[in-house]
Amino acid sequence: MNKSIRSHGGFPRGTLPPVDLHVHSNRSDGTFSPSQLVDYAIEKGLAAFALTDHDTIDGLDEAISYAESLTSRHCPDSSALEVIPGIEFSTEYQGQDVHIVGLYIDYHNEAFQKQLQEFVSSRESRNRKMCLLLQEHGIHVTYEDLLAEFPDAVITRAHYAKYMLNHGYIKSMKEAFERYIDDHGPCYVPREKVTPGQAVKLILAADGIPILAHPILYRMSDNRLDTLTAALKEAGLIGIEAIYSTYTPAEERQIRALAVKYHLLISGGSDFHGSNKPGLDLAVGYGRLFVPYSVLQNLKNIRSSASNT
């Protein structure tokens, strides 16, 4: 693609292109590099995307600097792609995984980086324990093997599954989870996690916008989800993902109603992981996703209001 001309993705003339506020690179469990995501976002006609890798900011400098280099060389106008610095924290709520996305984080903040390093150390300890358990079950893998096979990535269970598939231990990534590493598997080791409320406060301390990610995926009862949302609002939650790749229209309406009840802004995204989530594409999810630019504009407005107070 000629990057000197922004693709408009086939959207009607005069309308703003959409955005995607939940995207992963190969710095966590996606398959596109940060720079490849920038190129692909331009190809898809996005106005902006948020790079929200799991518990890491390692890809942000690359994505942002690459996008800026394209702008300075080819697109010195307001139509240039915006890369939003973000993160997705894996947290635990009453024994269940809950994810908190942070948008527009000041990822160079020293206190923020120190906390992230503690997460990395905890994750490394857990990964070494999982490798030992896999070895006991006939899977010959070390933590160093994983780092060598997936350089620059934050190792997640998806990497274990890919490693086992690449080396012929299993026939599908699904099999890796079912036999070895799902939440109740013989080789699974839980790692220490922050609470959702702590993640919200950490994002706020880094001048970011905390978002409750894909709440429908947690399969909570309405009352339990309401209780969680209320607690997070009290902690400082600003937004909730009401537009998401897998939502039905009824599920989107449910989360929008929750947003109204707790005075939360709407966010939305594909949760794009490249080939690690087959059929799920950037910008459009499984084909019907559309996150209008107005969603991002509302988030920007609240950010501007906060900085002026």
DAWOPE-V843600 format. One record per residue. RES is the residue in one letter. PHI is phi in degrees with one decimal (* if undefined). OMEGA is omega as a letter, one per 20 degrees, with the letter a starting at -180 (999 if undefined). D_FIRST is the distance of its C-alpha to the first C-alpha in Angstrom with 2 decimals. Layout:
RES;PHI;OMEGA;D_FIRST, RES;PHI;OMEGA;D_FIRST
//
This chain:
M;*;r;0.00, N;-77.5;a;3.83, K;-73.8;r;5.89, S;-74.4;r;8.77, I;-127.1;r;8.60, R;-72.0;r;9.28, S;-70.0;r;8.77, H;-102.7;r;12.44, G;63.6;r;12.52, G;79.8;a;14.97, F;-83.3;a;17.70, P;-57.2;r;20.46, R;-58.8;r;20.28, G;94.1;r;22.35, T;-99.9;r;21.95, L;-78.0;r;20.52, P;-63.0;a;17.69, P;-78.0;r;19.22, V;-130.2;r;19.59, D;-138.0;a;20.20, L;-105.2;r;23.14, H;-156.9;a;23.72, V;-141.4;a;21.20, H;-120.3;r;22.00, S;-113.5;r;20.55, N;-76.8;r;22.10, R;-79.0;r;24.44, S;-125.9;a;26.48, D;-117.2;r;26.04, G;-90.9;a;22.33, T;-117.4;r;20.23, F;-92.1;r;16.97, S;-71.3;r;17.39, P;-55.1;r;17.27, S;-67.8;r;14.22, Q;-63.0;r;12.40, L;-63.0;r;13.64, V;-60.3;r;12.19, D;-59.5;a;8.56, Y;-70.1;r;9.63, A;-63.3;r;11.56, I;-65.5;r;8.90, E;-59.8;a;7.17, K;-81.1;r;10.86, G;79.6;a;11.65, L;-76.3;r;14.33, A;-81.2;a;16.38, A;-161.5;r;17.78, F;-142.9;r;18.53, A;-105.4;r;21.57, L;-86.4;a;21.61, T;-126.2;a;25.05, D;-66.6;a;25.86, H;-69.8;r;29.40, D;56.6;r;31.94, T;-149.7;r;29.70, I;-115.4;a;27.74, D;-61.6;a;26.55, G;-93.4;a;22.80, L;-68.2;a;22.93, D;-59.6;a;23.03, E;-63.2;a;19.98, A;-63.5;a;17.84, I;-68.5;a;19.29, S;-67.4;r;19.24, Y;-65.6;r;15.62, A;-62.0;r;14.64, E;-66.1;r;17.19, S;-66.7;r;15.93, L;-65.8;r;12.52, T;-64.1;a;14.72, S;-66.5;a;17.15, R;-86.1;a;14.85, H;-128.4;a;12.52, C;-130.9;a;13.83, P;-77.0;r;17.61, D;-143.6;a;18.49, S;-72.9;a;19.45, S;-86.6;a;16.22, A;-66.5;r;14.83, L;-64.2;r;14.51, E;-100.6;r;17.98, V;-102.6;a;18.78, I;-93.7;r;22.36, P;-70.2;a;24.60, G;-145.0;r;26.40, I;-160.8;r;28.42, E;-125.4;r;30.08, F;-84.6;r;33.71, S;-90.2;a;35.54, T;-123.9;a;39.00, E;-126.3;r;42.14, Y;-129.7;r;44.17, Q;51.9;r;47.44, G;80.5;a;46.26, Q;-124.3;r;42.90, D;-67.8;r;39.35, V;-135.3;a;37.95, H;-106.6;r;34.62, I;-119.8;r;34.20, V;-90.4;r;30.81, G;-115.3;r;30.83, L;-111.8;r;28.35, Y;58.9;r;28.18, I;-73.4;r;30.42, D;-84.1;a;31.63, Y;-77.4;r;30.75, H;-91.4;r;32.33, N;-60.5;a;35.65, E;-65.2;r;38.17, A;-64.9;r;40.13, F;-63.9;a;37.01, Q;-65.5;r;35.90, K;-63.8;r;39.45, Q;-64.2;r;39.50, L;-62.6;r;36.23, Q;-64.2;r;37.77, E;-65.7;r;40.71, F;-62.8;a;38.44, V;-61.9;a;36.90, S;-63.8;r;40.42, S;-64.3;a;41.52, R;-66.3;r;38.58, E;-63.1;r;39.27, S;-59.9;r;42.92, R;-63.9;a;42.11, N;-65.1;r;39.68, R;-64.7;r;42.36, K;-65.0;r;44.85, M;-65.5;r;42.56, C;-62.2;r;42.06, L;-62.8;r;45.85, L;-66.3;r;46.30, L;-63.5;r;43.76, Q;-60.5;r;45.62, E;-65.3;r;48.81, H;-103.3;r;47.22, G;87.2;r;46.21, I;-99.4;a;42.60, H;-85.9;a;42.50, V;-143.8;r;40.00, T;-118.0;r;40.38, Y;-61.0;r;38.47, E;-65.3;r;37.55, D;-60.6;a;36.16, L;-65.0;r;33.82, L;-64.0;r;32.66, A;-68.9;a;32.07, E;-78.9;a;30.06, F;-128.4;a;27.99, P;-63.8;r;27.75, D;71.7;r;26.95, A;-97.0;r;27.34, V;-81.3;a;30.10, I;-69.6;r;31.96, T;-123.5;r;32.47, R;-63.0;r;34.09, A;-61.9;r;30.78, H;-70.2;r;30.66, Y;-58.7;a;34.23, A;-62.1;r;33.39, K;-63.7;r;30.39, Y;-61.7;a;32.67, M;-62.6;r;35.42, L;-67.6;a;33.13, N;-61.9;a;31.70, H;-104.6;r;35.29, G;77.7;r;36.81, Y;-80.1;a;39.03, I;-139.3;r;37.69, K;-105.3;r;35.95, S;-156.8;r;33.71, M;-65.1;r;32.69, K;-59.4;r;34.84, E;-62.4;r;37.79, A;-59.3;r;37.39, F;-69.8;a;37.88, E;-64.6;a;40.65, R;-91.0;a;42.65, Y;-128.7;b;42.11, I;-125.6;r;40.12, D;-73.2;a;40.15, D;-58.4;a;42.23, H;-114.7;a;45.43, G;-76.2;a;44.55, P;-69.4;a;46.85, C;-112.3;r;44.34, Y;-84.1;r;43.03, V;-127.0;r;43.97, P;-68.9;r;43.41, R;-114.8;r;42.46, E;-63.9;a;43.78, K;-129.8;r;41.76, V;-77.2;r;42.09, T;-82.5;r;43.04, P;-57.3;r;40.66, G;-63.4;r;42.79, Q;-65.2;r;42.47, A;-64.4;r;38.66, V;-58.2;a;38.73, K;-68.6;r;40.95, L;-65.7;r;38.93, I;-65.5;r;35.77, L;-61.6;r;37.87, A;-65.3;r;39.31, A;-96.7;r;35.82, D;61.4;r;35.29, G;-98.8;r;32.93, I;-111.3;a;32.92, P;-81.0;a;34.34, I;-128.2;r;33.20, L;-76.9;a;34.96, A;-81.5;r;32.28, H;25.7;a;32.38, P;-60.5;r;36.19, I;-61.8;a;36.50, L;-66.4;a;35.58, Y;-79.7;r;38.77, R;52.3;r;40.91, M;-82.4;r;43.53, S;-67.2;r;46.26, D;-57.5;a;45.86, N;-65.8;a;48.62, R;-68.5;r;47.18, L;-65.6;r;43.71, D;-62.3;r;45.48, T;-63.2;r;47.50, L;-61.1;a;44.50, T;-62.1;r;42.64, A;-62.1;a;45.79, A;-65.2;a;46.27, L;-71.4;r;42.73, K;-60.6;r;43.05, E;-63.1;r;46.22, A;-77.4;r;44.38, G;121.6;r;41.80, L;-55.2;a;39.06, I;-109.4;a;36.88, G;-142.4;a;34.56, I;-145.0;a;34.17, E;-78.2;r;31.31, A;-100.0;r;32.16, I;-119.8;a;28.76, Y;-152.1;a;27.71, S;-55.0;a;26.09, T;-97.7;a;29.45, Y;-68.4;r;31.63, T;-82.5;r;33.54, P;-55.7;r;34.26, A;-66.5;r;37.74, E;-67.9;r;36.52, E;-62.9;r;34.26, R;-61.8;r;37.29, Q;-60.2;a;39.43, I;-72.7;r;37.27, R;-63.0;r;36.90, A;-65.4;r;40.70, L;-65.1;r;41.06, A;-63.2;r;38.85, V;-63.8;a;41.11, K;-59.2;a;44.22, Y;-108.1;r;43.30, H;55.1;r;41.48, L;-105.7;r;38.15, L;-80.6;r;34.70, I;-87.2;r;32.16, S;-127.8;a;29.12, G;-169.5;r;26.69, G;-173.4;a;23.89, S;-83.0;a;22.58, D;63.6;a;23.96, F;-66.0;r;20.84, H;-125.7;a;21.70, G;68.4;a;19.07, S;-71.6;r;20.99, N;-73.6;r;24.24, K;-128.8;a;24.35, P;-56.8;r;23.39, G;86.8;a;22.31, L;-100.6;a;21.68, D;-109.3;r;18.12, L;-58.3;r;16.69, A;78.0;a;17.50, V;-116.4;r;19.41, G;59.5;r;21.72, Y;-91.4;r;23.34, G;122.8;a;21.94, R;-116.7;a;24.09, L;-68.3;r;23.44, F;-151.8;r;22.71, V;-108.6;a;23.50, P;-66.9;a;23.83, Y;-60.3;a;23.23, S;-59.9;r;27.01, V;-61.6;r;27.56, L;-67.6;a;25.89, Q;-61.1;r;27.66, N;-63.1;r;30.98, L;-67.0;r;30.43, K;-64.9;a;29.60, N;-63.8;a;32.74, I;-67.4;r;34.97, R;-66.9;r;33.60, S;-65.2;r;34.39, S;-63.2;a;37.80, A;-65.6;a;38.58, S;-72.7;a;37.75, N;-94.0;a;40.04, T;-97.0;999;43.00
//
